[in-house]
């Protein structure tokens, strides 16, 4: 055990995953010389060369491959040991910094957070809302631990797991006359409210309209789904919203809900850094978010 420094092991693994010492340094938020030194110290302690350069890419040697094959077991053993110690103490169960969009925060997270609190009462959970680019950048910067965001998402340091599809629907005032099929051409003749520009939700709606040959100038663009619903209730126009934001039980007599034609979906994914060390609280949160698709299916 004296020959294995866990921080050095992590640096070695990130270098291989990133393909270079400079990319690994960026992900680990260290200097490149610091990462190189850690790998050299690990090689010295094991008396083996672990990394070789092939062209511009850092690749594992045979000894490096052998070490990599044991990393999952090492990480699992460390996690198990940390959990065992935590269960014997009266301290906090840890902290999870969760990021998501405002709509998912309102309509998806409450039952998940309730269950987490029931399972781990002392777990500290903080929730940050924003658009996909802001939240995914915060995950990369390690200021947020885990996120539930709308695809597409990019980032070489991120592990991205799609978990559910959410259909878009049209809501309209009860007295607005609508045809049976709600196409982009139909909406071109109606006052429409949309999410404010800059997020994936608005981009998805704009792309659907564009595929139908419609370049729509919305009556209003708002950043709040609840504000949009209130504007529709006031009779100002209709709106394209994620279905999760207008569950059937909340529909009032003054609103109509229709499917779009062709149907339109957005895909939500769980995002976490590939090198993130999972303590018990974060592991439970990750597991809960990954079961969203099952929960959504059972709720229908």
RAVEN-V196231 format. One line per field, one symbol per residue. burial: b if it has 16 or more other C-alpha atoms within 10 Angstrom, else e. A space follows every 10 residues. Layout:
burial->???
This chain:
burial->eeeeeeebbb bbbbbbbbbb bbbbbbbbee ebeebbebbb bbbeeeeebb beeeeeebbb eeebeeebee eeeebeeebe eeeeebeeee eebebbbbbb bbbbbeebbe ebeeebeeeb ebbebeeebe bbbebbbbbb bbebbbbbbb bebeeebbbb ebbbbbbbbb bbbbeeeeee ebbbeebbeb bbbbbeeebb bbebbbebbe eeebebebeb eeeebeebbe bbbebbbbbb bbbbbbeeee eeeebbbbbb eeebbbebbb bbbebbeebb bbebbbebbb ebbebeeeee
